Amino acid sequence: MRRFTVITLSILCLFATNVSAQRTYKTNSVLASGVWSKVTVKDPGIYKIDVPFLARLGFNTSNISSGSIRLFGNGGSMLSEANSDIPTDDLAENAITIIDGGDGVFDGTDYLLFYASGPDRWVKDSVNKKFIHQKNIYSDSSCYFITIGGNGKRISSQQNGSSPAAMVNSFNERIFHEHDAVNLLSSGKEWVGEEFADAPGKTLARTFSINIPNLVSGSPVTFVSNCVARSINAASRFDVRVNNQLIQQVNIPSTGPGFYDLFAQQAQMSTDVLFSQEALQINYAYVPGGFNSQGWLNFFEINARRHIVLPNSGQLAFRDWSSIGNNNVEFVVSNINSSTQVWEITDELSPVR
């Protein structure tokens, strides 16, 4: 009797799990009909597609209705590994804006603009009000699909509201460097970057140049280093200097000589420092623990505070932790002109101008 009860309970649990996991899927993909072309981007930002570019993609560019141009894509970051996160079924249509002179025909010098998030993403650290990068380990590009036909989704406009409760003229900058070059065991997802070693053809020090324009004076910069080393029976370390100022000593435990010992050890360190210079020379120097010790830079991250100043050419992506929860904030952007546009991209598939 006891065995029968256990079996019945197991069956009921499996049945309940099956029911809750059911989903409704689209009957067919948007790619099942029409003429399509794929474009890829490597970095986040606003991209421009003009008439000659559409022609190079293979589209017939004579007498194109501006409203019929459509763009699809789901961003470029890695899919979540959590079973509870349900990804978008098929490709989602992205909102775009068309600059056609108002005649409704896409020709001549007309063009469209769209926002692409790129292959990597930033994860919010709400406790520390910082950002943690997540590098896409499967692709260095994100893909978007263009077609002509039907009525395309367009970016909406939002006008200024009432008088602001707060004004913001600086933002949270975020920068990372991660060069996936070596998989130490030729297995698994973990890749490391630049190698450090005291051996012929190798080097014990490397320098990286990072520029943070319009850095807010007196605001701490959070610097995160993640390093890996293989040093048998003796600890090793990385000395990190910025503009010749020692800011970190990342100590990495030793590894054992045994076949089943860890091949390498990893260590991460976060430091808040003050910089007066905007141009940073970041130097990593590996101090080996013994003969044949090797080190690798996995990544470094920088979280800093910058003034919102539009560069003379190009774009500026900005975000602000201090305004979270306040829906009535005015962002003061310097160095703008009459053609400057501001896009709100919290929903990257449906920006608001």
Salt bridges, closest charged atoms under 4 A:
GLU81 OE2 - LYS189 NZ 2.84
GLU93 OE1 - ARG70 NH2 2.88
ASP140 OD2 - LYS42 NZ 2.98
GLU173 OE2 - ARG306 NH1 2.51
GLU173 OE1 - ARG319 NH1 3.70
GLU178 OE1 - HIS133 NE2 2.59
GLU194 OE2 - HIS177 NE2 2.93
GLU195 OE1 - LYS202 NZ 3.05
ASP239 OD1 - ARG237 NE 2.80
GLU301 OE2 - HIS133 ND1 2.53
ASP320 OD1 - ARG305 NH2 2.53
